[in-house]
C-alpha cells in the first residue's frame, strides 16, 4: 500500500470518528408520538420527545399510547421517581385501573 493511500485512509478514519463524536451530542428524539388521555377525556399528543430527561404529564394520564420506536417507563410522580412504575414497550398502550393514581411522568429507555 502506498504512503498516499495510507494517509488518505487514515485521514478518512479520523474524519469519520470526529463526525460521529460530534453528532452524538445532538439532541436525539424518540421517533413517533406519545399520546395520552387525561382525566376528562382530553387527548394530548407529543411528537418525537427528546430521549434525555424526565417528561411530565401535567394533567395526569389515565391512558398512555407509545407510538415511538423506543420503550417508556411510566411514573405516578411528576419527577420520574418512585417504585410504582410500568414498562411500556413500543407500539403498546396502558390504561390505569379505576380508583388508582394517574401517570404523571415518563422516561425513555435508550
C-alpha positions in Angstrom: 0.0 0.0 0.0 1.4 3.4 -1.0 2.1 6.1 1.5 -0.5 8.4 -0.1 -3.2 5.7 0.1 -2.4 5.0 3.8 -2.5 8.8 4.5 -5.9 9.0 2.8 -7.3 6.1 4.7 -6.1 7.4 8.0 -7.4 10.9 7.3 -10.8 9.4 6.3 -10.9 7.3 9.5 -10.1 10.3 11.7 -12.7 12.5 10.0 -15.4 9.8 10.4 -14.5 9.4 14.1 -14.8 13.2 14.6 -18.1 13.3 12.8 -19.6 10.5 14.8 -18.3 12.0 18.1 -19.7 15.5 17.2 -23.2 14.2 16.3 -23.5 12.1 19.4 -24.1 15.2 21.5 -27.0 16.4 19.4 -30.5 16.1 20.9 -31.8 12.7 19.9 -35.5 12.1 19.9 -37.8 9.1 20.2 -39.2 9.0 16.7 -43.0 8.9 16.8 -45.8 10.1 19.1 -46.5 9.6 22.7 -50.3 10.1 23.1 -52.0 10.3 26.5 -55.6 10.8 27.7 -56.0 13.0 30.8 -59.0 12.9 33.1 -61.9 14.4 31.4 -61.0 12.7 28.1 -58.6 15.4 26.9 -56.2 13.8 24.5 -52.6 15.2 24.2 -50.0 14.1 21.6 -46.3 14.7 22.0 -44.4 14.2 18.7 -40.8 12.8 19.0 -39.9 13.7 22.6 -36.2 14.0 23.4 -34.7 10.7 24.7 -33.0 12.5 27.6 -34.7 13.6 30.8 -38.0 13.3 32.6 -41.2 14.2 30.7 -44.1 15.4 32.7 -47.7 14.7 32.1 -49.1 17.8 33.8 -52.8 16.8 33.7 -52.1 13.2 34.7 -52.7 10.4 32.3 -55.3 7.7 32.6 -54.2 6.1 29.3 -50.8 6.3 27.5 -50.1 5.1 24.0 -46.5 4.6 23.0 -46.2 5.1 19.2 -42.4 5.7 19.3 -39.7 3.4 18.3 -38.4 3.1 21.8 -39.8 1.9 25.2 -41.1 4.1 28.0 -41.2 3.9 31.8 -44.3 5.5 33.3 -44.3 7.0 36.8 -47.1 8.0 39.2 -45.0 11.0 40.4 -44.2 14.2 38.4 -40.4 13.8 38.8 -39.8 10.3 37.3 -39.2 8.7 40.8 -40.9 6.1 42.8 -41.5 2.4 42.9 -44.9 2.1 41.3 -43.8 2.2 37.6 -44.7 0.4 34.5 -42.6 -0.5 31.5 -44.5 0.4 28.3 -43.0 -1.2 25.2 -43.1 0.4 21.8 -46.4 0.4 19.9 -48.4 -0.5 23.0 -50.9 1.1 25.3 -51.6 1.2 29.1 -54.7 2.3 31.0 -54.9 2.8 34.7 -57.2 0.7 36.8 -60.3 2.5 38.2 -59.5 4.2 41.5 -55.7 4.3 41.1 -53.4 7.2 40.7 -52.8 8.6 37.2 -49.4 8.6 35.4 -47.6 11.9 35.9 -44.3 11.5 34.1 -42.3 9.2 31.9 -38.7 8.5 30.8 -37.5 7.0 27.6 -35.4 3.8 27.6 -32.4 4.3 25.3 
